[in-house]
Amino acid sequence: MKPATQKAPLRVLLVDDSEVVRMGLRALLGAEQSLTIIAEAHDVASGVEAATRHQPDVVLLDIRLPDGTGFDACRRILQRSPATRVLVLTSVADEDVVDDAIRAGAHGYLLKEVNGRALVQAIHDVAIGKSILDPAITARVLALMRSTAPATKNTLAMLSPQEHHVLALIAEGLTNKEAAQKMALTEKTVKNYLSNIFDKLHVTRREEAAALFARRHDGH
């Protein structure tokens, strides 16, 4: 007997220049009832075109593409399909590349060595608003933030106790809704706190704010 209401599967777009990789991902993700591959693309141009046409929930995006970079693709995809979430899936484990991906708007960064179950979970997590960073490169990103972020200790000191609490929950990977529930606030109130946090930290995205928070607490 079928349930009365069944969640529609997440719609995923694959963007990778390797046909072998795309075939492998299609085989892996195609076995998941909660996911459906709606299209594939092999370069920046076809990836942007496919994202514009299909408006996927999540794009699995490689960094190295024949006609440009995944950063170019990410920016253009998000300009044309702002509701889409972008999860970088690459073999490049370089902190500068991770930083570029985050600045381009990517919502997650995974290495291709990730196992199938973790990849499926990451797609679902990114789709509901969480930020995903491969554990193998987290330490490198924190090191990068440590060397480039300006006076983080003093900057975070400008946050109110409530703002600090909100940022701590966001850094744990909670969505606005989950943070609101945890703090017994409305989701709109959490969004307002986040807006103030972004202004004070001089950032524009939750991933950047979370990285600054992690840098501060990693230093203790």
ZAKOL-903654 format. One record per residue: residue in three letters; x, y, z of N, C-alpha, C, O in turn. Coordinates in Angstrom, 1 decimal. Atoms other than C-alpha are relative to their C-alpha. Layout:
   r   n_px   n_py   n_pz  ca_px  ca_py  ca_pz   c_px   c_py   c_pz   o_px   o_py   o_pz
 ALA      X      Y      Z      X      Y      Z      X      Y      Z      X      Y      Z
...
***
This chain:
   r   n_px   n_py   n_pz  ca_px  ca_py  ca_pz   c_px   c_py   c_pz   o_px   o_py   o_pz
 MET    0.8   -1.2    0.0    0.0    0.0    0.0    0.9    1.3    0.0    1.7    1.4    0.9
 LYS   -0.8   -1.2    0.1    1.4    3.3   -1.1   -0.3    1.1    1.1   -1.5    1.2    1.4
 PRO    0.3   -1.1   -0.9    1.7    6.2    1.4   -0.8    1.1   -0.7   -0.7    1.3   -1.9
 ALA    0.9   -1.0    0.5   -0.8    9.0    1.0    0.8    1.1   -0.7    0.4    1.6   -1.7
 THR   -0.8   -1.1    0.6    1.9   11.6    0.4    1.4   -0.5   -0.1    2.0   -1.0    0.9
 GLN   -1.3    0.5    0.3    5.2   10.7   -1.2    0.9    1.2   -0.5    0.5    1.8   -1.4
 LYS   -0.9   -1.1    0.4    8.1   13.2   -1.4    0.5   -0.2   -1.4    1.0   -1.3   -1.7
 ALA   -0.6    0.1    1.4    9.2   13.9   -5.0    1.5   -0.2    0.2    2.1    0.5    1.0
 PRO   -1.4    0.1   -0.1   12.7   12.8   -5.6    0.8    1.2   -0.3    0.3    2.0   -1.1
 LEU   -0.9   -1.2    0.4   15.5   15.4   -5.7    0.5   -0.1   -1.4    0.9   -1.2   -1.8
 ARG   -0.4   -0.1    1.4   16.3   16.5   -9.2    1.5    0.4   -0.1    1.8    1.5    0.3
 VAL   -1.4   -0.3    0.0   20.0   16.3   -9.8    0.6    0.1   -1.5    0.2   -0.7   -2.4
 LEU   -0.7   -0.2    1.2   22.1   17.6  -12.7    1.5   -0.3    0.2    2.1    0.1    1.1
 LEU   -1.4    0.3    0.0   25.6   16.1  -13.4    0.8    0.8   -1.0    0.4    0.9   -2.2
 VAL   -0.9   -0.7    0.9   28.3   18.3  -14.8    1.4   -0.5    0.2    2.1   -0.1    1.2
 ASP   -1.4    0.5   -0.1   31.6   16.5  -15.4    0.5   -0.3   -1.4   -0.3   -0.9   -2.2
 ASP   -0.5    0.3    1.4   33.8   16.2  -18.5    0.3   -1.4   -0.3    0.5   -1.8   -1.4
 SER   -0.3    1.4    0.2   34.4   12.5  -18.0   -1.3   -0.8   -0.1   -2.1   -0.8    0.8
 GLU    1.2    0.9    0.2   31.8   10.2  -19.5    0.0   -1.1    1.0   -1.1   -1.6    1.4
 VAL   -0.1    1.1   -0.9   33.1    7.4  -17.3   -0.5    0.4    1.4   -1.3   -0.3    2.0
 VAL    0.5   -0.5   -1.3   32.5    9.5  -14.1   -1.5    0.2    0.0   -2.2   -0.2    0.9
 ARG    1.5   -0.2    0.1   29.0   10.5  -15.3   -0.7   -1.3    0.0   -1.8   -1.4    0.7
 MET    0.7    1.3    0.0   28.1    6.9  -16.0    0.0   -0.6    1.4   -1.0   -1.2    1.8
 GLY    0.0    0.5   -1.3   29.3    5.9  -12.6   -0.9    0.6    1.0   -1.6    0.0    1.8
 LEU    1.0   -0.7   -0.8   27.3    8.6  -10.9   -1.4   -0.3   -0.3   -2.2   -0.5    0.6
 ARG    1.4    0.3    0.4   24.2    7.8  -12.9   -0.3   -1.4    0.6   -1.5   -1.6    1.1
 ALA    0.3    1.3   -0.5   24.5    4.1  -11.9   -0.2    0.0    1.5   -1.1   -0.6    2.1
 LEU    0.1   -0.1   -1.5   25.1    5.0   -8.2   -1.3    0.7    0.5   -2.0    0.1    1.3
 LEU    1.1   -0.8   -0.5   22.5    7.7   -7.8   -1.3   -0.5   -0.6   -2.4   -0.3    0.0
 GLY    1.2    0.5    0.6   20.0    6.0  -10.1   -0.6   -1.1    0.8   -1.8   -1.4    0.7
 ALA    0.5    1.1   -0.8   19.6    3.2   -7.6   -0.7    0.6    1.2   -1.4   -0.1    2.0
 GLU    0.7   -0.7   -1.2   18.3    5.8   -5.0   -1.4    0.5   -0.4   -1.5    1.3   -1.4
 GLN    1.4   -0.4    0.3   14.5    6.3   -5.1   -0.2    1.5    0.4   -1.1    2.1   -0.2
 SER    0.2   -1.4   -0.4   15.0    9.7   -3.4    0.7    1.0   -0.9    0.6    2.2   -0.7
 LEU   -0.7   -0.8    1.0   17.1   11.0   -6.3   -0.4   -0.3   -1.4   -0.7   -1.5   -1.7
 THR    0.2    0.2    1.4   16.6   11.4  -10.0    1.0    0.8   -0.8    1.0    2.1   -0.6
 ILE   -0.9   -0.8    0.8   19.2   12.4  -12.6   -0.8    0.5   -1.2   -1.3   -0.2   -2.0
 ILE    0.9   -0.6    1.1   17.4   14.9  -14.9    0.8    0.3   -1.2    0.2    0.5   -2.3
 ALA   -0.8   -0.3    1.2   20.3   15.7  -17.2    1.5   -0.1    0.3    1.9   -0.2    1.5
 GLU   -1.5    0.0   -0.1   24.1   15.5  -17.8    0.6    1.1   -0.9    0.0    1.5   -1.9
 ALA   -0.7   -0.9    0.8   26.6   18.0  -19.1    1.5   -0.2    0.1    1.9   -0.8    1.1
 HIS   -1.5    0.3    0.1   30.3   17.8  -20.1    0.9    1.3    0.1    2.1    1.1    0.2
 ASP   -0.8   -1.2    0.0   31.4   21.5  -20.0   -0.8    1.1    0.6   -2.0    1.0    1.0
 VAL    0.7   -1.2   -0.6   30.5   25.0  -18.7   -1.2    0.3   -0.7   -2.3    0.5   -0.1
 ALA    1.1   -0.5    0.9   28.3   26.0  -21.6   -1.2   -0.9    0.1   -2.3   -0.5    0.3
 SER    1.1    0.9    0.0   26.2   22.8  -21.6   -0.6   -0.1    1.4   -1.8   -0.4    1.6
 GLY    0.5    0.0   -1.4   26.0   22.8  -17.8   -0.9    1.1    0.4   -1.9    1.0    1.0
 VAL    0.8   -1.1   -0.2   24.7   26.3  -17.6   -1.3   -0.1   -0.7   -2.4    0.3   -0.2
 GLU    1.2    0.2    0.8   22.2   25.6  -20.4   -0.9   -1.0    0.6   -2.1   -0.7    0.7
 ALA    0.8    1.1   -0.6   21.0   22.4  -18.7   -0.6    0.5    1.3   -1.8    0.2    1.6
 ALA    0.5   -0.6   -1.3   20.6   24.2  -15.3   -1.1    1.0   -0.3   -2.1    1.0    0.4
 THR    1.0   -1.0    0.3   18.7   27.0  -16.9   -1.3   -0.6   -0.5   -2.4   -0.2   -0.1
 ARG    1.2    0.6    0.5   16.3   24.7  -18.7   -0.7   -0.9    1.0   -1.9   -0.9    1.0
 HIS    0.7    1.0   -0.9   15.7   22.1  -16.0   -0.2    0.5    1.4   -1.0   -0.1    2.2
 GLN    0.1   -0.5   -1.4   16.1   24.2  -12.8    0.1   -1.1    1.0   -0.8   -1.4    1.8
 PRO   -0.2    1.2   -0.9   17.6   21.2  -10.8    0.0    0.5    1.5    0.2    1.6    1.8
 ASP   -0.2   -0.3   -1.4   17.5   21.0   -7.0    1.4    0.1    0.4    1.9    1.0    1.1
 VAL   -1.5    0.1   -0.3   21.2   20.1   -6.9    0.8   -0.3   -1.2    0.4   -1.1   -2.1
 VAL   -1.0    0.3    1.1   24.1   20.3   -9.4    1.2   -0.6    0.6    1.8   -0.1    1.6
 LEU   -1.3    0.6   -0.4   27.0   17.9   -8.9    1.0    0.5   -1.1    0.9    0.2   -2.2
 LEU   -0.8   -0.8    0.9   29.8   20.0  -10.4    1.5   -0.3    0.1    2.0   -0.2    1.2
 ASP   -1.4    0.2    0.0   33.4   19.2  -11.3    0.7    1.4   -0.2    0.1    2.3   -0.8
 ILE   -0.7   -1.3    0.1   36.0   22.0  -11.1    0.7    0.1   -1.4    0.7    1.2   -2.0
 ARG   -0.7    0.0    1.3   38.0   21.0  -14.3   -0.9   -0.3   -1.1   -1.4   -1.4   -1.3
 LEU    0.8    0.2    1.2   36.0   21.5  -17.4    0.7    0.6   -1.2    1.5    1.5   -1.1
 PRO   -0.8   -0.3    1.2   37.2   21.8  -21.0   -0.1    1.5   -0.5    0.8    2.0   -1.1
 ASP    0.2   -1.3    0.6   35.8   25.3  -21.8    0.0    1.1    1.1   -0.5    2.2    0.9
 GLY   -0.1   -1.0   -1.1   36.4   27.0  -18.4    0.1   -0.8    1.3    0.6   -1.9    1.3
 THR   -0.1    0.7   -1.3   36.3   26.2  -14.7   -1.4   -0.2    0.7   -2.4    0.4    0.2
 GLY    1.3    0.2   -0.7   33.6   25.0  -12.3   -0.4    1.2    0.7   -1.6    1.4    1.0
 PHE    0.3   -1.3   -0.6   33.8   28.4  -10.7   -0.9    0.8   -0.9   -1.9    1.4   -0.5
 ASP    0.7   -0.7    1.0   32.6   30.0  -13.9   -1.4   -0.6   -0.1   -2.4    0.1   -0.1
 ALA    1.3    0.7    0.1   29.8   27.4  -14.2   -0.9    0.3    1.2   -2.1    0.6    1.1
 CYS    0.7   -0.2   -1.3   28.8   27.8  -10.5   -0.7    1.4    0.0   -1.8    1.6    0.3
 ARG    0.5   -1.3    0.0   28.4   31.6  -10.8   -1.1    0.2   -1.0   -2.2    0.8   -0.7
 ARG    1.0   -0.2    1.0   26.5   31.5  -14.0   -1.3   -0.9    0.2   -2.4   -0.4    0.0
 ILE    1.2    0.8   -0.3   24.2   28.6  -12.9   -0.8    0.7    1.1   -2.0    0.7    1.0
 LEU    0.7   -0.7   -1.2   23.3   30.5   -9.6   -0.6    1.3   -0.5   -1.7    1.7    0.1
 GLN    0.6   -1.3    0.6   22.6   33.7  -11.6   -1.3   -0.3   -0.7   -2.3    0.4   -0.5
 ARG    1.2    0.4    0.8   20.1   31.9  -13.8   -0.9   -0.9    0.8   -2.1   -1.0    0.4
 SER    0.9    0.9   -0.7   18.8   29.4  -11.3    0.3    0.1    1.5    0.9   -0.8    2.1
 PRO   -0.4   -0.4   -1.4   19.1   31.0   -7.8   -0.5   -1.0    1.0    0.1   -1.1    2.1
 ALA    0.5    1.0   -1.0   17.1   28.2   -6.1    0.8   -1.3    0.0    0.7   -2.1    0.9
 THR   -0.8    1.3    0.1   19.5   25.5   -7.2    1.2    0.1    1.0    1.7    1.1    1.3
 ARG   -1.2    0.2   -0.9   22.2   24.2   -4.8    1.1   -0.6   -0.8    0.8   -1.6   -1.5
 VAL   -1.2    0.5    0.7   25.7   23.5   -6.1    0.9   -0.8    1.0    1.4   -0.2    1.9
 LEU   -0.9    0.8   -0.8   27.8   20.7   -4.7    1.1   -0.4   -0.9    1.0   -1.2   -1.8
 VAL   -1.2    0.3    0.7   31.3   20.5   -6.0    0.5   -1.4    0.3    0.6   -1.8    1.5
 LEU   -0.5    1.4   -0.2   32.5   16.9   -6.6    1.3   -0.1   -0.9    1.1   -0.1   -2.1
 THR   -1.3   -0.1    0.8   36.2   16.9   -7.7    1.1   -0.9    0.7    0.9   -1.4    1.8
 SER   -1.1    0.7   -0.6   39.5   15.2   -7.2    1.1    1.0    0.5    2.1    0.6    1.0
 VAL   -0.9   -1.0   -0.4   41.2   18.5   -6.4   -0.1    0.3    1.5   -1.1    0.9    1.9
 ALA    0.0   -0.3   -1.4   42.1   18.8   -2.7    1.0    1.1    0.3    2.0    0.9    0.9
 ASP   -0.9   -1.1   -0.2   43.6   22.2   -2.6   -0.8    1.1    0.7   -1.9    1.5    0.2
 GLU    0.8   -1.0   -0.8   42.6   24.9   -0.1   -0.3    1.2   -0.7   -1.4    1.8   -0.5
 ASP    0.3   -1.2    0.8   42.8   27.7   -2.6   -1.2   -0.2   -0.9   -2.0    0.7   -1.1
 VAL    1.1    0.4    0.9   40.5   25.9   -4.9   -1.3   -0.1    0.8   -2.4    0.4    0.3
 VAL    1.1    0.0   -0.9   38.1   25.3   -2.0   -0.5    1.4    0.3   -1.7    1.7    0.2
 ASP    0.4   -1.4   -0.3   38.1   29.0   -1.1   -0.6    0.6   -1.2   -1.6    1.3   -1.1
 ASP    0.6   -0.5    1.3   37.5   29.9   -4.8   -1.4   -0.5   -0.2   -2.3    0.2   -0.6
 ALA    1.3    0.6    0.2   34.6   27.5   -4.9   -1.1    0.6    0.9   -2.2    0.9    0.5
 ILE    0.9   -0.7   -0.9   33.0   29.0   -1.8   -0.4    1.4   -0.4   -1.5    1.8   -0.3
 ARG    0.3   -1.4    0.4   33.4   32.5   -3.1   -0.8    0.0   -1.3   -1.5    1.0   -1.5
 ALA    0.8    0.0    1.2   31.8   31.4   -6.4   -1.4   -0.3    0.3   -2.3   -0.2   -0.5
 GLY    1.4    0.3   -0.4   28.7   30.4   -4.4   -0.3   -1.5    0.3   -1.4   -1.8    0.6
 ALA    0.3    1.4   -0.3   29.1   26.6   -4.0   -0.4   -0.2    1.4    0.0    0.4    2.3
 HIS    0.5    0.3   -1.3   27.2   25.1   -1.1    0.6   -1.2    0.6    0.3   -1.5    1.8
 GLY   -0.7    1.2   -0.6   29.4   22.1   -0.6    1.2   -0.3   -0.9    1.3    0.0   -2.1
 TYR   -1.3    0.4    0.7   32.8   20.6   -1.6    0.4   -1.4    0.4    0.7   -1.6    1.6
 LEU   -0.4    1.4   -0.4   33.5   16.9   -1.7    1.0   -0.5   -1.0    1.1   -0.1   -2.2
 LEU   -0.9    0.7    0.9   36.3   14.8   -3.1   -0.6   -1.3   -0.6   -1.5   -1.9    0.0
 LYS    0.6    1.2    0.7   35.6   12.0   -5.6    0.2   -1.3    0.8   -0.3   -2.3    0.4
 GLU   -0.3    1.2   -0.7   37.0    9.5   -3.1   -1.2   -0.3    1.0   -1.2   -1.4    1.6
 VAL    1.2    0.2   -1.0   33.7    9.9   -1.0   -0.7   -1.3   -0.4   -0.9   -1.6   -1.5
 ASN    0.8    1.2    0.3   31.7    6.7   -0.6   -1.4    0.4   -0.4   -1.9    1.5   -0.2
 GLY    1.4   -0.2    0.6   28.3    6.3   -2.2   -1.0    0.5    1.0   -1.8    1.4    0.7
 ARG    1.0   -0.4   -1.0   26.3    6.6    1.0    0.2    1.4    0.5   -0.8    2.2    0.6
 ALA   -0.3   -1.4   -0.4   28.1    9.8    2.1   -0.4    1.0   -1.1   -0.9    2.1   -0.8
 LEU    0.4   -0.9    1.1   27.5   11.3   -1.4   -1.5    0.2    0.0   -1.9    1.4   -0.2
 VAL    1.5   -0.1    0.0   23.8   10.6   -1.3   -0.5    0.9    1.2   -1.3    1.7    1.0
 GLN    0.4   -0.8   -1.1   23.5   12.0    2.2    0.4    1.5   -0.2   -0.4    2.4    0.2
 ALA   -0.4   -1.4    0.2   25.5   15.1    1.2   -0.9    0.7   -1.0   -1.2    1.9   -0.8
 ILE    1.0   -0.6    1.0   23.1   15.7   -1.8   -1.2    0.4    0.8   -1.8    1.5    0.6
 HIS    1.2   -0.3   -0.8   20.2   15.6    0.6    0.2    1.1    1.0   -0.6    2.0    1.1
 ASP   -0.3   -1.1   -1.0   21.9   17.8    3.2    0.1    1.4   -0.7   -0.4    2.4   -0.2
 VAL   -0.1   -1.2    0.8   22.8   20.4    0.6   -1.3    0.5   -0.4   -1.6    1.7   -0.4
 ALA    1.3   -0.4    0.5   19.3   20.4   -0.8   -0.9    0.7    1.1   -1.7    1.5    0.7
 ILE    0.8   -0.6   -1.1   17.8   21.3    2.6    0.6    1.3    0.6    0.1    1.8    1.6
 GLY   -0.6   -1.2   -0.4   20.2   24.2    3.1    1.3   -0.1    0.9    1.8    0.9    1.3
 LYS   -1.3    0.2   -0.8   23.2   22.7    4.9    1.2    0.2   -0.9    1.1    0.1   -2.1
 SER   -1.3   -0.2    0.8   26.8   23.4    3.9    0.9   -1.2    0.3    1.0   -1.7    1.4
 ILE   -0.8    1.2   -0.1   29.0   20.4    3.2    1.5    0.2   -0.4    1.7    0.8   -1.4
 LEU   -1.4   -0.1    0.3   32.8   20.3    3.4    0.6   -1.4    0.3    0.5   -1.9    1.4
 ASP   -0.6    1.3   -0.2   34.8   17.1    2.9    0.9    0.0    1.2    1.8    0.9    1.3
 PRO   -0.9    0.0   -1.2   36.5   16.1    6.2    1.5    0.0   -0.3    2.3    0.5    0.4
 ALA   -1.5    0.1    0.4   39.8   15.5    4.3    0.6    1.4   -0.2    1.8    1.5   -0.2
 ILE   -0.6   -1.3    0.3   40.1   19.2    3.5   -0.4    1.1    1.0   -0.1    2.2    0.9
 THR    0.5   -1.0   -1.0   38.4   20.9    6.5    1.2    0.6    0.7    1.2    1.9    0.8
 ALA   -1.1   -0.5   -0.7   41.7   21.3    8.3    0.8    1.0   -0.9    1.2    2.0   -0.4
 ARG   -0.7   -0.9    1.0   43.3   22.9    5.2   -0.8    1.3   -0.1   -0.2    2.4   -0.2
 VAL    0.8   -1.3    0.1   40.4   25.4    4.9    0.1    0.8    1.2    0.2    2.1    1.2
 LEU   -0.2   -0.7   -1.3   40.7   26.3    8.6    1.3    0.7    0.0    1.5    1.8    0.5
 ALA   -1.3   -0.6    0.1   44.4   26.9    8.0    0.0    1.2   -0.9    0.6    2.2   -0.6
 LEU    0.1   -1.1    1.0   43.6   29.1    5.0   -0.7    1.2    0.7   -0.2    2.3    0.6
 MET    0.7   -1.1   -0.6   41.1   31.1    7.0    0.8    0.6    1.1    0.8    1.9    1.4
 ARG   -0.8   -0.5   -1.1   43.6   31.4    9.9    1.1    1.0   -0.6    1.4    2.0    0.1
 SER   -1.0   -0.8    0.6   46.1   33.0    7.5   -0.5    1.2   -0.7    0.2    2.2   -0.9
 THR    0.5   -1.1    0.8   43.8   35.3    5.6   -1.1    0.8    0.7   -1.3    2.0    0.4
 ALA    1.1   -0.7   -0.6   40.9   36.3    7.9    0.5    1.1    0.9    1.4    0.9    1.7
 PRO   -0.4   -1.2   -0.8   41.3   39.8    9.6   -0.5    0.0    1.4   -1.7    0.0    1.6
 ALA    0.3   -0.3   -1.4   41.3   40.1   13.4   -1.4   -0.7    0.4   -2.3    0.0    0.8
 THR    1.3    0.7   -0.2   38.6   37.4   13.8   -0.5    0.1    1.4   -1.7    0.2    1.7
 LYS    0.4    0.0   -1.4   38.7   37.4   17.6   -0.8    1.3    0.3   -1.8    1.3    0.9
 ASN    0.7   -1.2   -0.3   37.8   41.1   17.8   -1.3    0.2   -0.8   -2.2    0.8   -0.3
 THR    1.2   -0.1    0.8   35.3   40.8   15.0   -1.2   -0.7    0.6   -2.3   -0.2    0.7
 LEU    1.0    0.8   -0.6   33.4   38.0   16.7   -0.5    0.7    1.3   -1.6    0.5    1.8
 ALA    0.3   -0.7   -1.2   33.5   40.1   19.9   -1.1    1.0   -0.2   -1.8    1.4    0.8
 MET    1.1   -1.0    0.3   31.1   42.6   18.2   -1.4   -0.7    0.0   -2.4    0.1    0.1
 LEU    1.3    0.7    0.0   28.4   39.9   18.1   -0.7    0.0    1.4    0.0   -0.1    2.4
 SER    0.7    0.2   -1.2   25.7   39.9   20.7   -0.1   -1.5    0.4    0.2   -2.3   -0.4
 PRO    0.1    1.4   -0.4   25.2   36.7   22.8   -0.9   -0.8   -0.9   -0.6   -1.9   -1.2
 GLN    0.9    0.7    0.8   22.2   35.8   20.7    0.5   -0.2   -1.4    0.4   -1.3   -2.0
 GLU   -0.6    0.1    1.3   24.0   36.5   17.4    1.1   -1.1    0.0    1.2   -1.9   -0.9
 HIS   -1.0    1.0   -0.2   26.9   34.4   18.7   -0.6   -1.4    0.0    0.0   -2.4   -0.6
 HIS    0.7    1.3   -0.1   24.5   31.5   19.5   -0.5   -0.4   -1.3   -0.3   -1.6   -1.7
 VAL    0.5    0.3    1.3   22.9   31.7   16.1    1.2   -0.5   -0.9    1.1   -1.5   -1.6
 LEU   -1.1    0.4    0.8   26.3   31.6   14.4    0.6   -1.3    0.3    1.0   -2.1   -0.5
 ALA   -0.5    1.3   -0.5   27.5   28.7   16.5   -0.9   -1.2   -0.6   -0.3   -2.2   -1.0
 LEU    0.9    1.0    0.6   24.4   26.7   15.3    0.2   -0.1   -1.5    0.2   -1.2   -2.0
 ILE   -0.2    0.0    1.4   24.9   27.7   11.7    1.4   -0.7   -0.3    1.5   -1.5   -1.3
 ALA   -1.3    0.6    0.2   28.6   26.6   12.0   -0.1   -1.5    0.2    0.7   -2.2   -0.4
 GLU    0.3    1.4   -0.1   27.3   23.2   13.1   -0.6   -0.6   -1.2   -0.8   -1.9   -1.3
 GLY    0.7    0.5    1.2   25.5   22.9    9.8   -1.5    0.0    0.1   -2.2   -0.5   -0.8
 LEU    1.4   -0.1   -0.1   22.0   23.7   11.0   -0.6    0.9   -1.0    0.0    1.9   -1.3
 THR    0.7   -0.9    0.9   19.5   25.3    8.7   -0.6    1.1    0.9   -0.6    1.0    2.1
 ASN    0.6   -1.0   -0.8   17.8   28.5    9.7   -1.2   -0.5    0.8   -1.4   -0.1    1.9
 LYS    1.2    0.6   -0.7   14.6   26.5   10.6    0.5   -0.8    1.2   -0.2   -0.7    2.2
 GLU   -0.5    0.8   -1.1   16.6   24.1   12.7    0.5    0.9    1.2    0.3    0.6    2.3
 ALA   -0.5   -0.9   -1.0   18.4   26.9   14.5   -1.1    0.7    0.8   -1.1    0.9    2.0
 ALA    1.2   -0.7   -0.6   15.1   28.7   15.1   -0.7   -0.9    1.0   -1.1   -0.5    2.1
 GLN    0.7    1.0   -0.9   13.6   25.5   16.7    0.9   -0.2    1.2    0.3   -0.2    2.3
 LYS   -0.9    0.3   -1.1   16.7   25.0   18.9    0.0    1.2    1.0    0.1    1.0    2.2
 MET    0.0   -1.2   -0.8   16.5   28.6   20.1   -1.4    0.6    0.4   -1.5    1.6    1.1
 ALA    1.4   -0.4   -0.3   12.7   28.8   20.4   -0.3    1.4   -0.6   -0.9    2.2    0.0
 LEU    0.2   -1.3    0.7   12.7   31.7   17.9   -0.8   -0.3   -1.3   -0.9   -1.5   -1.7
 THR    0.6    0.1    1.3   10.9   32.3   14.6    1.1   -0.1   -1.0    2.2    0.4   -0.8
 GLU   -1.1    0.1    1.0   12.8   31.5   11.4    0.3    1.4   -0.5    1.5    1.7   -0.9
 LYS   -0.3   -1.4    0.4   12.4   35.2   10.4    1.0    0.7    0.9    1.8    1.4    0.5
 THR   -0.9   -0.6   -1.0   14.1   36.2   13.6    1.5   -0.4   -0.2    2.4    0.4   -0.1
 VAL   -1.3    0.6    0.2   17.0   33.9   12.9    0.6    0.7   -1.3    1.8    1.0   -1.3
 LYS   -0.5   -0.7    1.2   17.3   35.4    9.4    0.5    1.4    0.2    1.5    1.9   -0.3
 ASN   -0.4   -1.4   -0.4   17.4   38.9   10.9    1.4    0.0    0.7    2.2    0.8    0.5
 TYR   -1.3    0.1   -0.8   20.2   37.8   13.3    1.1   -0.3   -1.0    2.2    0.3   -0.9
 LEU   -1.0    0.4    1.0   22.1   36.3   10.3    0.4    1.2   -0.8    1.6    1.4   -1.1
 SER   -0.3   -1.2    0.7   21.8   39.5    8.4    0.9    1.0    0.7    1.8    1.6    0.2
 ASN   -0.9   -0.9   -0.9   23.3   41.5   11.3    1.4   -0.6    0.1    2.4    0.1    0.1
 ILE   -1.3    0.7   -0.2   26.0   38.9   11.7    0.9    0.2   -1.3    2.1    0.5   -1.2
 PHE   -0.8   -0.2    1.2   27.0   39.2    8.0    0.5    1.4   -0.1    1.7    1.6   -0.5
 ASP   -0.5   -1.4    0.0   27.2   43.0    8.3    1.2    0.2    0.9    2.2    0.8    0.5
 LYS   -1.1   -0.2   -0.9   29.4   42.8   11.3    1.3   -0.7   -0.4    2.4   -0.2   -0.1
 LEU   -1.2    0.8    0.4   31.7   40.1    9.9    0.5    0.4   -1.4    1.5   -0.1   -1.8
 HIS   -0.3   -0.4    1.3   31.8   41.7    6.5    0.1   -1.2   -1.0    1.0   -1.3   -1.8
 VAL    0.2    1.2    0.9   30.7   38.5    4.7   -1.4    0.1   -0.6   -2.2    0.9   -0.2
 THR    1.3    0.0    0.7   27.8   37.8    2.4   -0.6   -1.4    0.0   -1.8   -1.5   -0.4
 ARG    0.6    1.4    0.1   27.3   34.0    2.8    0.2   -0.7    1.3    1.2   -0.4    2.0
 ARG   -0.1    0.7   -1.2   26.7   31.7    5.7    1.3   -0.9    0.1    1.8   -1.1    1.2
 GLU   -1.2    0.9    0.0   29.6   29.4    4.7    1.2    0.8    0.4    2.1    0.3    1.2
 GLU   -1.2   -0.9   -0.4   32.1   32.4    5.1   -0.1    0.3    1.5    0.9    0.2    2.2
 ALA    0.2   -0.3   -1.4   30.6   33.3    8.5    0.3   -1.3    0.8    1.0   -1.1    1.9
 ALA   -0.3    1.3   -0.7   30.8   29.6    9.6    1.5   -0.3    0.1    2.0   -0.7    1.1
 ALA   -1.4    0.2    0.1   34.4   29.4    8.5    0.8    0.9    1.0    1.7    0.5    1.6
 LEU   -0.6   -0.9   -0.9   35.3   32.5   10.5   -0.2   -0.5    1.5    0.7   -0.4    2.3
 PHE    0.3    0.5   -1.4   33.6   31.1   13.6    0.9   -1.3    0.3    1.4   -1.4    1.4
 ALA   -0.8    1.2   -0.2   35.4   27.7   13.1    1.5    0.4    0.2    2.2   -0.2    1.1
 ARG   -1.4   -0.4   -0.2   38.8   29.5   12.8    0.2    0.5    1.4    1.2    0.2    2.0
 ARG   -0.1   -0.6   -1.3   38.2   31.4   16.0    0.1   -1.1    1.1    0.9   -1.0    2.0
 HIS    0.1    1.0   -1.0   37.3   28.3   18.0    1.0   -1.1   -0.2    1.4   -1.8    0.8
 ASP   -1.1    1.0    0.3   39.9   26.1   16.3    1.3    0.5    0.7    2.2   -0.3    1.0
 GLY   -1.3   -0.6   -0.6   42.6   28.5   17.7    0.1   -0.2    1.5    1.1    0.1    2.0
 HIS   -0.1    0.2   -1.5   41.7   27.6   21.3    0.5   -1.3    0.3    0.6   -1.7    1.5
***
